[in-house]
């Protein structure tokens, strides 16, 4: 089996590449940086430039599945210009892939694209599954709506389409967790707002395993990539502090303060999405880290 991955050098991409190699799957990857191109037996890089609509079509050779992770980070201040970049970096990459497949008249059976649980409206009481038709009125909701619509267009090529809605990814070195842990380590940890907002999280290893599982089992449709047991922001902060043996003595951080510091991006800290993992579990996927405490112990006590 051979997979083509976009965004293979990012946090999620690197974990998926590692999982693919553990499962004896050959990886082709697309990169916008020519100095990141490698040519090994099971790991081959190819250049593309979505802005200029350039792609090395050799990337598709012998490929069974495309995993699309491309997109500008949302963890950067959302100026009007950067908002456009967040959307365009997701839509244009998918358009280029589709155009290239049509031009080369290639039949690749399956595409799996990253998505996000930010599509669900913020709620302290709702429990969302993939059948929910409600879409968040936030900027993130509009991004995911357009992102998934662009992914669905690949069904026009006769491809099986899968969308993986990713929650809060927990990794020891990159992403949100190091930023959460840093103030706790120095004794300045605190919860955000009421602390009651739900955080639907997933261990990076489980996320990589889930993507590869969807690929190997040829599962089509939409899947939430979250652990079975979401927690509140208070629970997440207290659990991290407990593992690190650090006190939490500061008052909760008001929403107004973070809005002043981060602008519109502050919603990443205050949105509440309690999301179900039952659909992927009904397909016999088993989480190695279904609960937060063992997950954080694995990541923070290395």
Helices and strands as residue ranges (DSSP letters): E 2-6, H 11-22, E 26-31, G 34-36, E 43-49, G 50-52, E 54-55, G 57-60, E 65-68, H 80-104, E 110-116, G 117-119, H 139-152, G 153-157, E 160-166, E 168-170, H 176-185, E 198-199, E 201-203, H 204-216, E 221-225, E 231-232, H 233-244, H 255-262, G 263-266, H 267-270, H 278-282, H 292-300
